[in-house]
Amino acid sequence: MSSNRNPGYHQDYIARIRYSNALPPPPFAPKLLQIANSGLASGQYTSASFASRLVRDQTLNIEADAELGMNIDLVGMPGVFDGDDKSIMFPDRPPPLDPRDRILLKPLASLGKSSAAQQSVSFLRRTEYITVSNPLRSNNAAARSAGMRKPPAPEKAANKNDPAAMLRQIEKSFNLAYPEDAYTGPDDMQHIRGNEISPAERRAWDKPEHPTKKNLTVLDSYPILPDLAALGDTGSYIVVKYNGNPSIGNYDPRLDHAVFMPTHTDEEVATYQAAVAKNEADPTRYPKPRDPLVHFTVYLPQGDTTAVIPRLKRKFDVYDADADAPDLYTEGIDEEDPELADPFFRYEKLRPYETFHQLEFDAEDGSAWNDTVAMALHDTLREKGRGPKRQKAAYIYPVGKRIQMRPKRAKRDGVGMVGLNSQAYEKLAVVDDSADQLELRIGPPDEDAKALMDGFKLKLDSTWVE
């Protein structure tokens, strides 16, 4: 007698668990938009491009009240109704962050499960349920079965953010470059020994290789040094960028020798001086103020370009023996009585400019060296006969301020002036009272400027002597 029972089949059970995500209802009723479309007849309503086209066809129409949805009460803000907006503006130097709030500023990539712990799985369905610990458990079992000893745990690496560890790494780099000057004595208050140099680091220094292009070879190398002799009385340089082409048509070579005359309003100067006085009186309460936005009036050399520019270059060349000759000037030369002459270069005004973006770094605390520097290669073999012999190096120059400026335009009457009184209108209107021409005379710095220059140079090299 045959059996009628059906044979059994093994089948995995997959349970789909839906987690509830209860959200509060929206505070307003939904708005149905009537957008012309092809409907269901086109058969494209299930694709993502169908919804994207609806978004592009529907113009953005935001209905807001008179306050644009933000109820702002200015009563209680000091100085708002007197024209002082400091209480509602973001401070130049924000207060220090509370340590308990630092966790809130962690990047999103650092949250959740680490990507290193995610094991790669195959396309099979059952591997979805294999936990991360299973491969580790199988590896440990295989090691115990083979009689292998567990390798010792690696020693805890030194904290790279430790100031002493950072200083030892810096000393190691100098010891690698200049082994004859390496300090090998015990650590004290004045000296610290660098970390030990590995053989791989010595080989990399002796025979450097490009990280990706192994066929390249090093032709020459230059040590990076600050050019102390070129530091000015501000301790840094300024990079100025025009918002548009300042010249009409082709580039004007006179722009390389332009004079930028800084201009400030009396109100800006008074506000800055008051902030400096508060900082000097109580530095803990009032931070050091930032420099106000510097506006410029640009002047260009007047005269024939082919005749003026070579003379200007010779006048600024510190290695030119005849740089102080008065006949290099283009104006004010008295050939009959040279002693009574007062020669100069004549500059004419191009136009006034206003600064719309300014980023500054303090040269006194050394932050000007940490963002942007200019570099000039100096090779003694290629520059023979150009002044005193200098060390072959790549000399760097700190950039303490980056400025972007645009032409200053006067505002037309009645445009955007609704609700402003006469005093506010005078502040907005552009009044260009700068000189139309300048007389430029070039000479050595005075004693006050030399004292400022020496102060910045001594901070970098205590043994520096001019």
KEDREN-131346 format. One record per residue (C-alpha): residue in three letters; residue number from 1; x, y, z. Coordinates in nm, 3 decimals, always signed. Example, Ala and Ser with C-alpha at 12.3 -4.5 7.8 and 13.67 -1.06 7.14 Angstrom:
2
REC res   n      c1      c2      c3
REC ALA   1  +1.230  -0.450  +0.780
REC SER   2  +1.367  -0.106  +0.714
This chain:
466
REC res   n      c1      c2      c3
REC MET   1  +0.000  +0.000  +0.000
REC SER   2  +0.158  +0.327  -0.111
REC SER   3  +0.170  +0.634  +0.106
REC ASN   4  -0.013  +0.953  -0.003
REC ARG   5  +0.187  +1.192  +0.213
REC ASN   6  +0.366  +1.469  +0.023
REC PRO   7  +0.740  +1.507  +0.082
REC GLY   8  +0.845  +1.812  +0.288
REC TYR   9  +1.056  +2.100  +0.160
REC HIS  10  +1.288  +2.318  +0.369
REC GLN  11  +1.215  +2.688  +0.338
REC ASP  12  +1.365  +2.983  +0.525
REC TYR  13  +1.131  +3.221  +0.696
REC ILE  14  +1.205  +3.588  +0.646
REC ALA  15  +1.021  +3.820  +0.881
REC ARG  16  +0.991  +4.180  +0.774
REC ILE  17  +0.965  +4.400  +1.080
REC ARG  18  +0.825  +4.746  +1.033
REC TYR  19  +0.927  +5.000  +1.290
REC SER  20  +0.686  +5.280  +1.355
REC ASN  21  +0.806  +5.635  +1.311
REC ALA  22  +0.521  +5.838  +1.449
REC LEU  23  +0.550  +6.201  +1.346
REC PRO  24  +0.322  +6.480  +1.459
REC PRO  25  +0.074  +6.605  +1.202
REC PRO  26  +0.176  +6.913  +1.005
REC PRO  27  +0.067  +7.242  +1.160
REC PHE  28  -0.116  +7.345  +0.843
REC ALA  29  -0.342  +7.180  +0.591
REC PRO  30  -0.176  +7.037  +0.279
REC LYS  31  -0.201  +7.242  -0.037
REC LEU  32  -0.282  +7.064  -0.361
REC LEU  33  -0.105  +7.207  -0.664
REC GLN  34  -0.264  +7.201  -1.006
REC ILE  35  +0.027  +7.133  -1.242
REC ALA  36  -0.035  +7.056  -1.605
REC ASN  37  +0.103  +6.712  -1.692
REC SER  38  +0.047  +6.420  -1.923
REC GLY  39  -0.117  +6.211  -1.652
REC LEU  40  -0.135  +5.833  -1.661
REC ALA  41  -0.157  +5.812  -2.038
REC SER  42  +0.215  +5.868  -2.092
REC GLY  43  +0.317  +5.580  -1.867
REC GLN  44  +0.601  +5.787  -1.720
REC TYR  45  +0.437  +5.868  -1.389
REC THR  46  +0.633  +5.597  -1.207
REC SER  47  +0.976  +5.729  -1.304
REC ALA  48  +1.175  +5.984  -1.107
REC SER  49  +1.202  +6.214  -1.408
REC PHE  50  +0.824  +6.263  -1.406
REC ALA  51  +0.831  +6.417  -1.058
REC SER  52  +1.144  +6.618  -1.138
REC ARG  53  +0.971  +6.773  -1.439
REC LEU  54  +0.675  +6.871  -1.222
REC VAL  55  +0.910  +7.046  -0.982
REC ARG  56  +1.075  +7.239  -1.264
REC ASP  57  +0.742  +7.343  -1.415
REC GLN  58  +0.600  +7.468  -1.085
REC THR  59  +0.729  +7.815  -1.002
REC LEU  60  +0.835  +7.876  -0.645
REC ASN  61  +0.568  +8.079  -0.468
REC ILE  62  +0.630  +8.138  -0.099
REC GLU  63  +0.346  +8.304  +0.083
REC ALA  64  +0.482  +8.483  +0.387
REC ASP  65  +0.357  +8.752  +0.617
REC ALA  66  +0.511  +9.093  +0.670
REC GLU  67  +0.776  +8.944  +0.900
REC LEU  68  +0.857  +8.658  +0.659
REC GLY  69  +0.758  +8.402  +0.919
REC MET  70  +1.013  +8.524  +1.176
REC ASN  71  +0.882  +8.723  +1.467
REC ILE  72  +1.174  +8.948  +1.552
REC ASP  73  +1.141  +9.188  +1.843
REC LEU  74  +1.415  +9.453  +1.836
REC VAL  75  +1.301  +9.610  +2.160
REC GLY  76  +1.570  +9.546  +2.417
REC MET  77  +1.857  +9.526  +2.168
REC PRO  78  +2.103  +9.799  +2.273
REC GLY  79  +2.176 +10.062  +2.011
REC VAL  80  +1.959  +9.915  +1.732
REC PHE  81  +1.744 +10.224  +1.691
REC ASP  82  +2.053 +10.448  +1.704
REC GLY  83  +2.212 +10.287  +1.397
REC ASP  84  +2.439 +10.046  +1.591
REC ASP  85  +2.385  +9.689  +1.465
REC LYS  86  +2.655  +9.519  +1.674
REC SER  87  +2.402  +9.356  +1.907
REC ILE  88  +2.232  +9.170  +1.619
REC MET  89  +2.543  +9.090  +1.415
REC PHE  90  +2.760  +8.782  +1.453
REC PRO  91  +3.065  +8.878  +1.664
REC ASP  92  +3.407  +8.888  +1.500
REC ARG  93  +3.547  +8.669  +1.775
REC PRO  94  +3.278  +8.424  +1.893
REC PRO  95  +3.287  +8.313  +2.257
REC PRO  96  +3.470  +7.988  +2.334
REC LEU  97  +3.267  +7.671  +2.294
REC ASP  98  +3.159  +7.489  +2.607
REC PRO  99  +3.329  +7.146  +2.631
REC ARG 100  +2.991  +6.982  +2.684
REC ASP 101  +2.873  +7.108  +2.344
REC ARG 102  +3.166  +6.974  +2.142
REC ILE 103  +2.990  +6.642  +2.085
REC LEU 104  +2.715  +6.828  +1.901
REC LEU 105  +2.967  +6.947  +1.640
REC LYS 106  +3.091  +6.602  +1.546
REC PRO 107  +3.075  +6.535  +1.171
REC LEU 108  +2.799  +6.309  +1.048
REC ALA 109  +3.051  +6.063  +0.906
REC SER 110  +3.178  +5.984  +1.256
REC LEU 111  +2.833  +5.892  +1.388
REC GLY 112  +2.687  +5.544  +1.374
REC LYS 113  +2.872  +5.220  +1.311
REC SER 114  +3.228  +5.245  +1.186
REC SER 115  +3.275  +5.155  +0.821
REC ALA 116  +3.578  +4.943  +0.910
REC ALA 117  +3.355  +4.704  +1.106
REC GLN 118  +3.126  +4.637  +0.810
REC GLN 119  +3.227  +4.308  +0.656
REC SER 120  +3.178  +4.249  +0.286
REC VAL 121  +2.917  +3.985  +0.206
REC SER 122  +2.839  +3.794  -0.109
REC PHE 123  +2.522  +3.806  -0.313
REC LEU 124  +2.371  +3.505  -0.134
REC ARG 125  +2.062  +3.565  +0.071
REC ARG 126  +2.161  +3.380  +0.386
REC THR 127  +2.476  +3.587  +0.434
REC GLU 128  +2.259  +3.883  +0.530
REC TYR 129  +2.208  +3.728  +0.872
REC ILE 130  +2.572  +3.656  +0.946
REC THR 131  +2.686  +3.888  +1.222
REC VAL 132  +3.018  +4.065  +1.234
REC SER 133  +3.138  +3.848  +1.521
REC ASN 134  +3.106  +3.520  +1.331
REC PRO 135  +3.421  +3.562  +1.117
REC LEU 136  +3.619  +3.664  +1.423
REC ARG 137  +3.495  +3.362  +1.616
REC SER 138  +3.585  +3.126  +1.332
REC ASN 139  +3.934  +3.274  +1.301
REC ASN 140  +3.997  +3.231  +1.675
REC ALA 141  +3.877  +2.871  +1.662
REC ALA 142  +4.107  +2.797  +1.369
REC ALA 143  +4.400  +2.949  +1.555
REC ARG 144  +4.335  +2.741  +1.866
REC SER 145  +4.299  +2.425  +1.661
REC ALA 146  +4.631  +2.487  +1.488
REC GLY 147  +4.808  +2.546  +1.818
REC MET 148  +4.907  +2.900  +1.729
REC ARG 149  +4.973  +3.153  +2.001
REC LYS 150  +4.782  +3.477  +1.996
REC PRO 151  +5.015  +3.758  +1.887
REC PRO 152  +5.096  +4.012  +2.157
REC ALA 153  +4.897  +4.332  +2.156
REC PRO 154  +5.084  +4.622  +1.997
REC GLU 155  +5.217  +4.890  +2.222
REC LYS 156  +5.003  +5.198  +2.261
REC ALA 157  +5.122  +5.464  +2.021
REC ALA 158  +5.227  +5.799  +2.157
REC ASN 159  +4.979  +6.080  +2.140
REC LYS 160  +5.060  +6.277  +1.825
REC ASN 161  +4.893  +6.586  +1.968
REC ASP 162  +5.127  +6.594  +2.265
REC PRO 163  +5.344  +6.911  +2.241
REC ALA 164  +5.655  +6.719  +2.342
REC ALA 165  +5.594  +6.452  +2.076
REC MET 166  +5.535  +6.717  +1.810
REC LEU 167  +5.855  +6.895  +1.907
REC ARG 168  +6.054  +6.571  +1.886
REC GLN 169  +5.917  +6.505  +1.538
REC ILE 170  +6.018  +6.855  +1.429
REC GLU 171  +6.366  +6.809  +1.573
REC LYS 172  +6.393  +6.477  +1.390
REC SER 173  +6.323  +6.646  +1.056
REC PHE 174  +6.599  +6.901  +1.121
REC ASN 175  +6.838  +6.628  +1.234
REC LEU 176  +6.768  +6.442  +0.910
REC ALA 177  +6.839  +6.749  +0.698
REC TYR 178  +7.136  +6.879  +0.901
REC PRO 179  +7.292  +6.582  +1.084
REC GLU 180  +7.599  +6.786  +1.183
REC ASP 181  +7.379  +7.013  +1.399
REC ALA 182  +7.183  +6.732  +1.569
REC TYR 183  +7.158  +6.755  +1.948
REC THR 184  +7.243  +6.427  +2.124
REC GLY 185  +7.262  +6.537  +2.487
REC PRO 186  +7.003  +6.495  +2.761
REC ASP 187  +6.675  +6.685  +2.754
REC ASP 188  +6.667  +7.011  +2.946
REC MET 189  +6.480  +7.342  +2.943
REC GLN 190  +6.671  +7.468  +2.638
REC HIS 191  +6.725  +7.154  +2.427
REC ILE 192  +6.527  +6.844  +2.339
REC ARG 193  +6.642  +6.539  +2.150
REC GLY 194  +6.458  +6.442  +1.834
REC ASN 195  +6.304  +6.103  +1.769
REC GLU 196  +6.517  +5.828  +1.625
REC ILE 197  +6.549  +5.831  +1.247
REC SER 198  +6.459  +5.501  +1.084
REC PRO 199  +6.663  +5.356  +0.795
REC ALA 200  +6.362  +5.393  +0.564
REC GLU 201  +6.345  +5.764  +0.642
REC ARG 202  +6.715  +5.804  +0.566
REC ARG 203  +6.676  +5.627  +0.232
REC ALA 204  +6.375  +5.842  +0.147
REC TRP 205  +6.577  +6.154  +0.226
REC ASP 206  +6.886  +6.045  +0.031
REC LYS 207  +6.689  +5.919  -0.271
REC PRO 208  +6.349  +6.087  -0.276
REC GLU 209  +6.083  +5.935  -0.499
REC HIS 210  +5.756  +6.071  -0.630
REC PRO 211  +5.464  +5.901  -0.452
REC THR 212  +5.285  +5.807  -0.776
REC LYS 213  +5.525  +5.876  -1.068
REC LYS 214  +5.824  +5.655  -0.997
REC ASN 215  +6.001  +5.751  -1.319
REC LEU 216  +6.060  +6.110  -1.205
REC THR 217  +6.390  +6.214  -1.051
REC VAL 218  +6.481  +6.511  -0.832
REC LEU 219  +6.674  +6.778  -1.021
REC ASP 220  +6.741  +7.018  -0.734
REC SER 221  +6.624  +7.102  -0.383
REC TYR 222  +6.596  +7.427  -0.189
REC PRO 223  +6.565  +7.482  +0.185
REC ILE 224  +6.265  +7.695  +0.282
REC LEU 225  +6.367  +8.008  +0.475
REC PRO 226  +6.198  +8.337  +0.566
REC ASP 227  +6.338  +8.643  +0.389
REC LEU 228  +6.402  +8.863  +0.692
REC ALA 229  +6.555  +9.144  +0.490
REC ALA 230  +6.231  +9.187  +0.294
REC LEU 231  +5.991  +9.216  +0.590
REC GLY 232  +5.819  +9.553  +0.604
REC ASP 233  +5.689  +9.759  +0.894
REC THR 234  +5.364  +9.557  +0.901
REC GLY 235  +5.539  +9.220  +0.930
REC SER 236  +5.351  +9.070  +0.634
REC TYR 237  +5.223  +9.135  +0.284
REC ILE 238  +4.877  +9.201  +0.139
REC VAL 239  +4.727  +9.015  -0.156
REC VAL 240  +4.475  +9.230  -0.343
REC LYS 241  +4.239  +9.082  -0.601
REC TYR 242  +4.029  +9.287  -0.840
REC ASN 243  +3.670  +9.178  -0.890
REC GLY 244  +3.701  +9.261  -1.261
REC ASN 245  +3.961  +9.374  -1.511
REC PRO 246  +4.072  +9.721  -1.392
REC SER 247  +4.201  +9.814  -1.737
REC ILE 248  +4.005  +9.855  -2.057
REC GLY 249  +4.096  +9.599  -2.321
REC ASN 250  +4.448  +9.459  -2.287
REC TYR 251  +4.631  +9.433  -1.958
REC ASP 252  +4.795  +9.758  -1.850
REC PRO 253  +5.156  +9.694  -1.730
REC ARG 254  +5.132 +10.002  -1.508
REC LEU 255  +4.907  +9.802  -1.273
REC ASP 256  +5.217  +9.618  -1.149
REC HIS 257  +5.345  +9.950  -1.011
REC ALA 258  +5.016 +10.097  -0.888
REC VAL 259  +4.984 +10.288  -0.561
REC PHE 260  +4.696 +10.193  -0.329
REC MET 261  +4.595 +10.484  -0.109
REC PRO 262  +4.391 +10.350  +0.187
REC THR 263  +4.083 +10.545  +0.289
REC HIS 264  +3.865 +10.523  +0.600
REC THR 265  +3.565 +10.718  +0.714
REC ASP 266  +3.583 +10.912  +1.040
REC GLU 267  +3.318 +10.685  +1.189
REC GLU 268  +3.517 +10.369  +1.111
REC VAL 269  +3.834 +10.515  +1.260
REC ALA 270  +3.653 +10.627  +1.577
REC THR 271  +3.490 +10.286  +1.622
REC TYR 272  +3.821 +10.104  +1.576
REC GLN 273  +4.006 +10.333  +1.817
REC ALA 274  +3.735 +10.285  +2.080
REC ALA 275  +3.761  +9.905  +2.045
REC VAL 276  +4.141  +9.922  +2.076
REC ALA 277  +4.111 +10.132  +2.392
REC LYS 278  +3.872  +9.879  +2.547
REC ASN 279  +4.106  +9.592  +2.461
REC GLU 280  +4.405  +9.767  +2.615
REC ALA 281  +4.206  +9.844  +2.930
REC ASP 282  +4.064  +9.492  +2.980
REC PRO 283  +4.197  +9.228  +2.736
REC THR 284  +4.013  +8.945  +2.913
REC ARG 285  +3.673  +9.104  +2.857
REC TYR 286  +3.724  +9.281  +2.525
REC PRO 287  +3.906  +9.082  +2.254
REC LYS 288  +4.149  +9.242  +2.016
REC PRO 289  +3.946  +9.411  +1.740
REC ARG 290  +3.991  +9.327  +1.377
REC ASP 291  +4.107  +9.590  +1.136
REC PRO 292  +3.822  +9.775  +0.965
REC LEU 293  +3.758  +9.719  +0.598
REC VAL 294  +4.022  +9.907  +0.402
REC HIS 295  +3.901 +10.091  +0.093
REC PHE 296  +4.152 +10.208  -0.166
REC THR 297  +4.200 +10.471  -0.431
REC VAL 298  +4.423 +10.329  -0.706
REC TYR 299  +4.681 +10.549  -0.882
REC LEU 300  +4.887 +10.458  -1.192
REC PRO 301  +5.216 +10.606  -1.319
REC GLN 302  +5.163 +10.891  -1.564
REC GLY 303  +5.360 +10.913  -1.885
REC ASP 304  +5.501 +10.684  -2.149
REC THR 305  +5.490 +10.325  -2.026
REC THR 306  +5.815 +10.225  -2.196
REC ALA 307  +5.998 +10.513  -2.029
REC VAL 308  +5.843 +10.520  -1.680
REC ILE 309  +5.831 +10.150  -1.588
REC PRO 310  +6.205 +10.074  -1.641
REC ARG 311  +6.292 +10.372  -1.421
REC LEU 312  +6.054 +10.258  -1.149
REC LYS 313  +6.207  +9.910  -1.152
REC ARG 314  +6.558 +10.052  -1.119
REC LYS 315  +6.445 +10.278  -0.836
REC PHE 316  +6.317  +9.982  -0.634
REC ASP 317  +6.613  +9.756  -0.717
REC VAL 318  +6.820  +9.727  -0.399
REC TYR 319  +7.114  +9.587  -0.598
REC ASP 320  +7.129  +9.877  -0.847
REC ALA 321  +7.423 +10.103  -0.764
REC ASP 322  +7.255 +10.403  -0.933
REC ALA 323  +6.912 +10.355  -0.773
REC ASP 324  +6.946 +10.685  -0.581
REC ALA 325  +7.025 +10.888  -0.891
REC PRO 326  +6.775 +11.178  -0.921
REC ASP 327  +6.767 +11.156  -1.301
REC LEU 328  +6.566 +10.834  -1.275
REC TYR 329  +6.260 +11.040  -1.184
REC THR 330  +6.039 +11.165  -1.464
REC GLU 331  +5.913 +11.494  -1.317
REC GLY 332  +6.062 +11.793  -1.135
REC ILE 333  +6.414 +11.761  -1.276
REC ASP 334  +6.599 +12.094  -1.299
REC GLU 335  +6.892 +12.047  -1.534
REC GLU 336  +7.025 +12.400  -1.475
REC ASP 337  +7.039 +12.373  -1.094
REC PRO 338  +7.007 +12.007  -0.983
REC GLU 339  +7.047 +12.098  -0.614
REC LEU 340  +6.722 +12.297  -0.614
REC ALA 341  +6.530 +12.027  -0.797
REC ASP 342  +6.279 +11.807  -0.618
REC PRO 343  +6.219 +11.523  -0.865
REC PHE 344  +5.932 +11.276  -0.835
REC PHE 345  +5.714 +11.027  -1.023
REC ARG 346  +5.370 +11.158  -1.114
REC TYR 347  +5.074 +10.925  -1.056
REC GLU 348  +4.720 +10.980  -1.182
REC LYS 349  +4.403 +10.845  -1.023
REC LEU 350  +4.247 +10.540  -1.184
REC ARG 351  +3.932 +10.507  -0.971
REC PRO 352  +3.824 +10.446  -0.609
REC TYR 353  +3.765 +10.087  -0.498
REC GLU 354  +3.567  +9.942  -0.211
REC THR 355  +3.653  +9.622  -0.023
REC PHE 356  +3.375  +9.364  -0.012
REC HIS 357  +3.575  +9.074  +0.137
REC GLN 358  +3.871  +9.089  +0.373
REC LEU 359  +4.052  +8.805  +0.548
REC GLU 360  +4.330  +8.900  +0.786
REC PHE 361  +4.589  +8.722  +0.998
REC ASP 362  +4.787  +8.873  +1.281
REC ALA 363  +5.158  +8.911  +1.211
REC GLU 364  +5.241  +8.960  +1.578
REC ASP 365  +5.128  +8.615  +1.692
REC GLY 366  +5.268  +8.441  +1.381
REC SER 367  +4.933  +8.340  +1.227
REC ALA 368  +5.026  +8.520  +0.903
REC TRP 369  +5.277  +8.239  +0.833
REC ASN 370  +5.019  +7.961  +0.878
REC ASP 371  +4.770  +8.028  +0.597
REC THR 372  +4.926  +8.165  +0.277
REC VAL 373  +5.285  +8.248  +0.189
REC ALA 374  +5.454  +8.371  -0.128
REC MET 375  +5.770  +8.194  -0.245
REC ALA 376  +6.069  +8.304  -0.452
REC LEU 377  +6.355  +8.073  -0.554
REC HIS 378  +6.704  +8.218  -0.510
REC ASP 379  +6.990  +8.036  -0.679
REC THR 380  +7.339  +8.180  -0.632
REC LEU 381  +7.473  +8.003  -0.940
REC ARG 382  +7.216  +8.165  -1.169
REC GLU 383  +7.224  +8.513  -1.014
REC LYS 384  +7.590  +8.607  -1.029
REC GLY 385  +7.674  +8.972  -0.985
REC ARG 386  +7.340  +9.063  -0.825
REC GLY 387  +7.434  +9.209  -0.488
REC PRO 388  +7.582  +9.025  -0.190
REC LYS 389  +7.595  +8.649  -0.192
REC ARG 390  +7.292  +8.492  -0.030
REC GLN 391  +7.214  +8.139  +0.071
REC LYS 392  +7.053  +7.923  -0.193
REC ALA 393  +6.697  +7.879  -0.069
REC ALA 394  +6.327  +7.913  -0.141
REC TYR 395  +6.244  +8.231  +0.049
REC ILE 396  +5.889  +8.267  +0.177
REC TYR 397  +5.694  +8.583  +0.255
REC PRO 398  +5.389  +8.583  +0.487
REC VAL 399  +5.052  +8.705  +0.362
REC GLY 400  +4.875  +8.879  +0.649
REC LYS 401  +4.571  +9.002  +0.461
REC ARG 402  +4.374  +8.899  +0.153
REC ILE 403  +4.144  +9.160  +0.004
REC GLN 404  +3.890  +9.142  -0.276
REC MET 405  +3.774  +9.479  -0.403
REC ARG 406  +3.545  +9.620  -0.668
REC PRO 407  +3.493  +9.965  -0.818
REC LYS 408  +3.304 +10.198  -0.591
REC ARG 409  +2.979 +10.307  -0.749
REC ALA 410  +2.764 +10.601  -0.640
REC LYS 411  +2.403 +10.513  -0.564
REC ARG 412  +2.136 +10.688  -0.764
REC ASP 413  +1.884 +10.916  -0.595
REC GLY 414  +1.559 +10.754  -0.494
REC VAL 415  +1.674 +10.396  -0.555
REC GLY 416  +1.657 +10.192  -0.237
REC MET 417  +1.643 +10.507  -0.025
REC VAL 418  +1.285 +10.479  +0.098
REC GLY 419  +1.260 +10.546  +0.470
REC LEU 420  +1.612 +10.693  +0.507
REC ASN 421  +1.673 +11.039  +0.644
REC SER 422  +1.923 +11.283  +0.499
REC GLN 423  +2.207 +11.174  +0.732
REC ALA 424  +2.165 +10.807  +0.640
REC TYR 425  +2.158 +10.898  +0.271
REC GLU 426  +2.485 +11.089  +0.302
REC LYS 427  +2.648 +10.781  +0.456
REC LEU 428  +2.534 +10.561  +0.167
REC ALA 429  +2.624 +10.803  -0.111
REC VAL 430  +2.982 +10.778  -0.237
REC VAL 431  +3.185 +11.096  -0.195
REC ASP 432  +3.525 +11.069  -0.365
REC ASP 433  +3.734 +11.351  -0.219
REC SER 434  +4.073 +11.187  -0.286
REC ALA 435  +4.349 +11.365  -0.478
REC ASP 436  +4.353 +11.342  -0.855
REC GLN 437  +4.734 +11.314  -0.873
REC LEU 438  +5.021 +11.201  -0.650
REC GLU 439  +5.389 +11.289  -0.639
REC LEU 440  +5.587 +10.977  -0.547
REC ARG 441  +5.935 +11.007  -0.399
REC ILE 442  +6.124 +10.695  -0.294
REC GLY 443  +6.360 +10.695  +0.003
REC PRO 444  +6.482 +10.485  +0.296
REC PRO 445  +6.246 +10.412  +0.591
REC ASP 446  +6.249 +10.642  +0.892
REC GLU 447  +6.351 +10.541  +1.244
REC ASP 448  +5.998 +10.446  +1.355
REC ALA 449  +5.951 +10.217  +1.056
REC LYS 450  +6.293 +10.059  +1.117
REC ALA 451  +6.200  +9.987  +1.479
REC LEU 452  +5.883  +9.807  +1.370
REC MET 453  +6.070  +9.610  +1.105
REC ASP 454  +6.342  +9.506  +1.351
REC GLY 455  +6.077  +9.393  +1.599
REC PHE 456  +5.922  +9.149  +1.352
REC LYS 457  +6.263  +9.021  +1.241
REC LEU 458  +6.387  +8.960  +1.595
REC LYS 459  +6.081  +8.746  +1.667
REC LEU 460  +6.189  +8.508  +1.392
REC ASP 461  +6.563  +8.522  +1.452
REC SER 462  +6.699  +8.650  +1.783
REC THR 463  +7.049  +8.677  +1.631
REC TRP 464  +6.942  +8.881  +1.329
REC VAL 465  +7.158  +9.186  +1.258
REC GLU 466  +7.111  +9.412  +0.956
